[in-house]
C-alpha cells in the first residue's frame, strides 16, 4: 500500500472511541499511530466502522471528525477532517446537552402551570 500521508505520524498507544450512527453508537479502539491529519485504529474484533465517525481520544479529552480511508482486518485508517478544530464535542457532552434541554423544557412547562390564573 502506498503511503499517502500528508504529515508524519507518531506511534501511540491511546484508548480511543469512535462515535457514529447519529451519535447513538460507540465502538472502543486503540489509536496505534496519530498525526495532525490521520490515525491508524485497532479494534477488538474484525469490524468495518462507518464511513464518517467522530474519533475521541479519551485521555486527551479530544474529539475530531474523521473519515474511513482503509480497513483491513482489525485495523483501520482514518483521515481527520478537522485537524485544528475542537468543534466536535464528545458523546458525553452531547448527552449532557440533550438532558439539559429536556430539563429546561420540563421546567418551562412547570412554570407555565404555576403562573396560570386559577
VOZABA-166910 format. One record per residue: x, y, z of N, C-alpha, C in turn; residue in three letters; chain; residue number from 1. Coordinates in steps of 0.1 Angstrom, whole numbers, plus 5000, padded with zeros to 4 digits. Example, Ala and Ser with C-alpha at 12.3 -4.5 7.8 and 13.67 -1.06 7.14 Angstrom:
BEGIN
<pt <5132,4943,5078>,<5123,4955,5078>,<5132,4967,5078>,"ALA","A",1> <pt <5128,4978,5071>,<5137,4989,5071>,<5129,5000,5079>,"SER","A",2> 
This chain:
BEGIN
<pt <5008,4988,5000>,<5000,5000,5000>,<5009,5012,5000>,"UNK","A",1> <pt <5006,5021,4991>,<5014,5034,4990>,<5011,5043,5001>,"UNK","A",2> <pt <5021,5049,5008>,<5019,5058,5019>,<5015,5072,5013>,"UNK","A",3> <pt <5003,5077,5016>,<4998,5089,5011>,<4996,5100,5022>,"UNK","A",4> <pt <5003,5098,5033>,<5001,5107,5044>,<5007,5121,5041>,"UNK","A",5> <pt <5000,5131,5046>,<5004,5145,5044>,<5013,5150,5055>,"UNK","A",6> <pt <5013,5143,5066>,<5021,5147,5078>,<5026,5134,5085>,"UNK","A",7> <pt <5037,5135,5092>,<5043,5124,5098>,<5035,5119,5110>,"UNK","A",8> <pt <5034,5106,5112>,<5026,5100,5123>,<5036,5096,5133>,"UNK","A",9> <pt <5032,5096,5146>,<5040,5091,5157>,<5032,5079,5163>,"UNK","A",10> <pt <5040,5069,5167>,<5034,5058,5174>,<5027,5062,5187>,"UNK","A",11> <pt <5016,5056,5189>,<5008,5059,5201>,<5002,5046,5207>,"UNK","A",12> <pt <4998,5046,5219>,<4990,5035,5225>,<4980,5042,5233>,"UNK","A",13> <pt <4970,5048,5227>,<4960,5056,5234>,<4946,5049,5233>,"UNK","A",14> <pt <4939,5050,5243>,<4925,5045,5243>,<4917,5055,5235>,"UNK","A",15> <pt <4909,5049,5226>,<4900,5057,5217>,<4886,5052,5216>,"UNK","A",16> <pt <4878,5060,5210>,<4864,5055,5208>,<4859,5062,5195>,"UNK","A",17> <pt <4852,5055,5187>,<4846,5061,5176>,<4831,5062,5179>,"UNK","A",18> <pt <4825,5073,5174>,<4811,5076,5177>,<4805,5077,5163>,"UNK","A",19> <pt <4794,5071,5161>,<4787,5071,5148>,<4772,5068,5149>,"UNK","A",20> <pt <4765,5067,5138>,<4751,5064,5138>,<4743,5075,5145>,"UNK","A",21> <pt <4746,5087,5141>,<4739,5099,5147>,<4742,5100,5162>,"UNK","A",22> <pt <4754,5097,5165>,<4759,5098,5179>,<4752,5089,5189>,"UNK","A",23> <pt <4746,5078,5183>,<4739,5069,5192>,<4747,5056,5194>,"UNK","A",24> <pt <4758,5054,5186>,<4766,5042,5188>,<4781,5045,5190>,"UNK","A",25> <pt <4787,5037,5198>,<4802,5039,5200>,<4809,5025,5198>,"UNK","A",26> <pt <4822,5026,5196>,<4830,5014,5195>,<4844,5018,5200>,"UNK","A",27> <pt <4849,5010,5210>,<4862,5013,5215>,<4873,5008,5206>,"UNK","A",28> <pt <4884,5015,5206>,<4896,5011,5198>,<4909,5016,5205>,"UNK","A",29> <pt <4920,5012,5199>,<4933,5017,5203>,<4937,5026,5191>,"UNK","A",30> <pt <4943,5038,5195>,<4949,5047,5185>,<4964,5043,5184>,"UNK","A",31> <pt <4967,5036,5173>,<4981,5030,5172>,<4991,5040,5167>,"UNK","A",32> <pt <4987,5049,5158>,<4996,5060,5154>,<4987,5072,5151>,"UNK","A",33> <pt <4993,5083,5151>,<4985,5096,5151>,<4993,5107,5144>,"UNK","A",34> <pt <4987,5114,5136>,<4993,5127,5130>,<4982,5138,5131>,"UNK","A",35> <pt <4986,5149,5126>,<4977,5160,5125>,<4965,5157,5116>,"UNK","A",36> <pt <4967,5149,5106>,<4956,5146,5096>,<4950,5132,5096>,"UNK","A",37> <pt <4956,5123,5104>,<4951,5109,5103>,<4955,5101,5115>,"UNK","A",38> <pt <4950,5089,5115>,<4953,5079,5125>,<4951,5065,5120>,"UNK","A",39> <pt <4958,5056,5127>,<4955,5042,5125>,<4949,5036,5137>,"UNK","A",40> <pt <4938,5030,5136>,<4930,5025,5147>,<4930,5010,5147>,"UNK","A",41> <pt <4930,5004,5159>,<4929,4990,5161>,<4917,4986,5169>,"UNK","A",42> <pt <4908,4978,5164>,<4896,4974,5170>,<4898,4960,5177>,"UNK","A",43> <pt <4889,4957,5185>,<4889,4944,5193>,<4883,4933,5186>,"UNK","A",44> <pt <4879,4934,5174>,<4873,4924,5166>,<4873,4928,5151>,"UNK","A",45> <pt <4872,4919,5142>,<4872,4923,5128>,<4859,4931,5126>,"UNK","A",46> <pt <4860,4943,5122>,<4849,4952,5121>,<4852,4963,5110>,"UNK","A",47> <pt <4841,4967,5103>,<4843,4978,5094>,<4834,4989,5099>,"UNK","A",48> <pt <4841,4999,5105>,<4833,5011,5110>,<4826,5019,5099>,"UNK","A",49> <pt <4817,5027,5103>,<4810,5035,5094>,<4820,5045,5086>,"UNK","A",50> <pt <4816,5050,5075>,<4824,5058,5067>,<4828,5071,5074>,"UNK","A",51> <pt <4819,5078,5081>,<4822,5090,5088>,<4820,5088,5103>,"UNK","A",52> <pt <4829,5092,5111>,<4828,5089,5125>,<4834,5101,5133>,"UNK","A",53> <pt <4832,5102,5145>,<4839,5111,5154>,<4849,5103,5162>,"UNK","A",54> <pt <4862,5106,5161>,<4872,5099,5168>,<4875,5106,5181>,"UNK","A",55> <pt <4873,5100,5192>,<4875,5105,5205>,<4888,5099,5211>,"UNK","A",56> <pt <4897,5107,5215>,<4909,5102,5222>,<4907,5105,5237>,"UNK","A",57> <pt <4903,5095,5244>,<4898,5096,5258>,<4907,5103,5267>,"UNK","A",58> <pt <4920,5099,5268>,<4929,5105,5278>,<4931,5120,5276>,"UNK","A",59> <pt <4931,5124,5263>,<4933,5138,5260>,<4920,5146,5260>,"UNK","A",60> <pt <4909,5140,5260>,<4896,5147,5260>,<4894,5153,5247>,"UNK","A",61> <pt <4899,5148,5236>,<4898,5153,5223>,<4888,5146,5214>,"UNK","A",62> <pt <4882,5152,5205>,<4872,5146,5196>,<4874,5153,5183>,"UNK","A",63> <pt <4875,5145,5172>,<4877,5151,5159>,<4868,5143,5149>,"UNK","A",64> <pt <4863,5150,5139>,<4855,5143,5128>,<4865,5136,5119>,"UNK","A",65> <pt <4862,5124,5115>,<4872,5116,5107>,<4864,5108,5097>,"UNK","A",66> <pt <4871,5104,5086>,<4866,5097,5075>,<4874,5084,5073>,"UNK","A",67> <pt <4867,5073,5072>,<4874,5060,5070>,<4881,5060,5056>,"UNK","A",68> <pt <4894,5057,5056>,<4901,5056,5043>,<4904,5042,5039>,"UNK","A",69> <pt <4908,5034,5049>,<4910,5020,5046>,<4907,5011,5058>,"UNK","A",70> <pt <4904,4998,5056>,<4901,4989,5066>,<4906,4976,5062>,"UNK","A",71> <pt <4914,4969,5071>,<4920,4956,5068>,<4920,4948,5081>,"UNK","A",72> <pt <4911,4939,5083>,<4910,4931,5095>,<4906,4939,5107>,"UNK","A",73> <pt <4914,4939,5117>,<4911,4947,5129>,<4917,4961,5129>,"UNK","A",74> <pt <4923,4965,5118>,<4929,4978,5117>,<4922,4987,5107>,"UNK","A",75> <pt <4921,5000,5109>,<4915,5009,5100>,<4923,5022,5100>,"UNK","A",76> <pt <4924,5029,5089>,<4930,5042,5088>,<4919,5052,5086>,"UNK","A",77> <pt <4921,5063,5093>,<4911,5074,5091>,<4918,5087,5088>,"UNK","A",78> <pt <4912,5095,5080>,<4916,5109,5077>,<4909,5118,5086>,"UNK","A",79> <pt <4916,5126,5093>,<4909,5136,5103>,<4906,5148,5095>,"UNK","A",80> <pt <4893,5151,5094>,<4888,5162,5086>,<4889,5176,5092>,"UNK","A",81> <pt <4890,5176,5105>,<4891,5189,5112>,<4903,5189,5121>,"UNK","A",82> <pt <4915,5189,5116>,<4927,5187,5125>,<4929,5198,5135>,"UNK","A",83> <pt <4925,5210,5132>,<4928,5221,5141>,<4915,5227,5148>,"UNK","A",84> <pt <4905,5220,5147>,<4892,5225,5152>,<4887,5215,5164>,"UNK","A",85> <pt <4883,5221,5174>,<4877,5214,5185>,<4862,5215,5185>,"UNK","A",86> <pt <4856,5217,5173>,<4842,5219,5172>,<4833,5207,5174>,"UNK","A",87> <pt <4839,5195,5174>,<4832,5183,5176>,<4832,5180,5191>,"UNK","A",88> <pt <4821,5178,5197>,<4820,5175,5211>,<4820,5160,5214>,"UNK","A",89> <pt <4823,5156,5226>,<4823,5142,5229>,<4809,5138,5230>,"UNK","A",90> <pt <4807,5125,5230>,<4793,5119,5231>,<4787,5122,5245>,"UNK","A",91> <pt <4796,5122,5255>,<4792,5126,5268>,<4786,5140,5269>,"UNK","A",92> <pt <4793,5149,5262>,<4789,5163,5262>,<4775,5164,5254>,"UNK","A",93> <pt <4774,5157,5243>,<4762,5157,5236>,<4750,5152,5244>,"UNK","A",94> <pt <4752,5141,5251>,<4742,5136,5260>,<4738,5146,5271>,"UNK","A",95> <pt <4748,5152,5277>,<4745,5162,5287>,<4737,5174,5282>,"UNK","A",96> <pt <4741,5178,5270>,<4733,5189,5264>,<4719,5185,5261>,"UNK","A",97> <pt <4717,5173,5256>,<4703,5168,5253>,<4695,5167,5266>,"UNK","A",98> <pt <4701,5163,5277>,<4694,5162,5290>,<4691,5176,5295>,"UNK","A",99> <pt <4700,5185,5295>,<4698,5198,5299>,<4686,5205,5292>,"UNK","A",100> <pt <4686,5203,5279>,<4675,5209,5271>,<4661,5203,5275>,"UNK","A",101> <pt <4661,5190,5277>,<4649,5183,5282>,<4645,5189,5296>,"UNK","A",102> <pt <4654,5191,5305>,<4652,5196,5318>,<4646,5210,5317>,"UNK","A",103> <pt <4652,5218,5308>,<4648,5232,5306>,<4633,5232,5301>,"UNK","A",104> <pt <4630,5224,5292>,<4616,5223,5287>,<4606,5219,5298>,"UNK","A",105> <pt <4610,5209,5306>,<4602,5205,5317>,<4599,5216,5327>,"UNK","A",106> <pt <4610,5223,5330>,<4609,5235,5340>,<4600,5246,5334>,"UNK","A",107> <pt <4601,5248,5321>,<4593,5259,5314>,<4578,5255,5315>,"UNK","A",108> <pt <4575,5242,5313>,<4561,5238,5314>,<4556,5239,5328>,"UNK","A",109> <pt <4564,5236,5338>,<4560,5237,5352>,<4558,5251,5356>,"UNK","A",110> <pt <4567,5260,5352>,<4565,5275,5354>,<4552,5280,5348>,"UNK","A",111> <pt <4549,5276,5336>,<4537,5280,5329>,<4525,5275,5337>,"UNK","A",112> <pt <4525,5263,5342>,<4514,5257,5350>,<4512,5265,5363>,"UNK","A",113> <pt <4523,5269,5370>,<4522,5276,5382>,<4518,5291,5381>,"UNK","A",114> <pt <4520,5297,5369>,<4517,5311,5367>,<4503,5313,5360>,"UNK","A",115> <pt <4497,5302,5357>,<4483,5303,5351>,<4473,5307,5361>,"UNK","A",116> <pt <4464,5316,5358>,<4454,5321,5367>,<4445,5309,5372>,"UNK","A",117> <pt <4442,5308,5384>,<4434,5297,5390>,<4419,5298,5387>,"UNK","A",118> 
